[in-house]
Amino acid sequence: MTAEEIGQRLTAAGLKAEFKPTTPDPHLEIAREDLIKVSRMLRDDSDLAFDSLMCLSGLDWPDRNEVVYNLHSFKHSHKVNLKVRCPKEDPVIPTVSGIWPTAEWHEREAFDLIGIRFEGHPDLRRILLPEDWEGHPLRKDYKPPERWHEIPVTVQLPTTVNK
């Protein structure tokens, strides 16, 4: 089944899923308020059977945040990508960890590095950086501290290469 056919199936069930024929990976855009209903149908519908969340990536764009979900069905050997947007001033998206348990780890990473909060997550805390680290290093506006607990953090790299 293609992403477009999957989107049509979701739409026929009364769910909003806008097909975007981007290259190289077409995807479905889902509103954050519809994410849980769409995810449950993608997992539970026997013709779709998306039983694996392969990856979840948080993205920081100049005007918004975005989460990309890469899903796979072992039963049918088809894949689909979902994208969910949220405004920078309200970076909250519902957790899908109750649907695909591996999301617990992926969501923690997106929270840690981008600052997207996943509403309903059972243990949303930093996964890569120390708990007392300030900021989210993959945000475009992130400025790293010079020191952390008296340890130098930033290092000046040479601007020219010796030949």
Secondary structure, 3 states (H helix, E strand, C coil): CCHHHHHHHHHHCCCCCEEECCCCCCEEEECHHHHHHHHHHHHHCCCCCCCEEEEEEEEEECCEEEEEEEEEECCCCEEEEEEEEECCCCCEEECCCCCCCCHHHHHHHHHHHHCCEEECCCCCCCCCCCCCCCCCCCCCCCCCCCEECCEECCCCCCCCCCC
